[in-house]
Amino acid sequence: MTGLVMYDNIEVGKFWYSLKGLIRCHQSHFTCAIHSEDKWLFFDDLVQTVKTFPTLEAMQRQIPIGSFFAVYELNDQSSKIEMLLRNCSKTPETVAIENNYQNNPVES
């Protein structure tokens, strides 16, 4: 991961996503790292023990080589905020229109 910038959180549209895992490929061998309870767990099927790292940066220093694929998860707090904002902007008129449309959808 030398020179690779990996973000813990990214914004896509109006939502935030948190980094939950990394898949690593090095010389046709795949390994993975999972973020769990404020630490990183690194799994390698060729090694019997699981390596633990306190931070993503610490793991990057120890395992710098390979191709990495990131796995992100929708940040629950982000989706709750978006839902609240969406609901706050609704007026009684828009709610009535929405409810009417859901009960009587327009056919094309």
N, C-alpha and C positions, 0 to 999 in steps of 0.2 A: 504494500500500500504506500510505498514511498512516493511522495509527491501527490498522492490522491487526497482530495478534499472530500470528506464524508460528513454530511450534516446530520445531527441528531434529530432535527425537526425541519420539515420543509412545508412551504405553503403552495397549494395547488388550487387555483380558483380562490374561493373564500374559505377553504378548509385547510387545517393543519394536520400533518401526518408525522408520526414519531417512528424513528428507526427501531425496528424490532429484531432484525437478523441480517446476517451476511452469508452468502454462499460464496465459497472460494474455489477456484479451479487453478491447480498448478500441476503442470506436467500430466494432464489427463486424470488427475486425482481430485475429487471433490471433498471439501470439508465445510463445516458450517459453524457459525457463531450466533448465539442467541442472547439477547439482552433480557435479563431476569433479575428483578429485585435490586436494581442499582449496581449490577455487575454484568460482565460478559462471560459467557460459558462457551468455550471453544471445543468442538467435537471433531475428532479425527478417528476414523475406523481402523487406522493402522497403529493407533496408540491406545492402551487400555485405560488411561486416566483422562479426565476432563480437565483442561487448563482453565483457570479462572483469572480474569483480568478486572481490575477496579474501574477502568475507563476504556473507552474506545481508543483513545490516544495510546494508552499502554499496550493494547493489543496490536495497534498499527506498528508500533516500534518493534515488537517481537515477531510479527508475521508480515513482513513488508512485501513479499513477492507473490504474484498471482493475479488472476482476473477476478474481480469481485462483483457480485450482484447483490443489490440492496433490497431488503424486504421492509416495507413501511406499512404502518397500521394507522387508520383514521384516528386522530386524537379525539377521544370521547368528549372532552371539554369543548373542543372546537365545534363539534356538531351540535352540542347543546346551546352554545352561544348563537350559532346560525339559526337554530330553530326559534330561540327566544326573539331574535331580531326580526325574523320573518313574521312571527305572531304579533309582535308589537306594532308592526306597520299595517296590520289589518284593521280596517274600519268595519263597523257593523254592516255596511253596504257590501264590501268585498266578501265578507264571510257569507252573507245571504246569497250572493252570486255564486260563490264556490259551492255552497251546499246545494243550490238549485242545479248546477251543472253536474254534480256528482249523482244526484237523484235522477236527472234527465239529460244524459249525455247527448251531444249533437251527433247525429249520424251523418257520415259523408257518403 
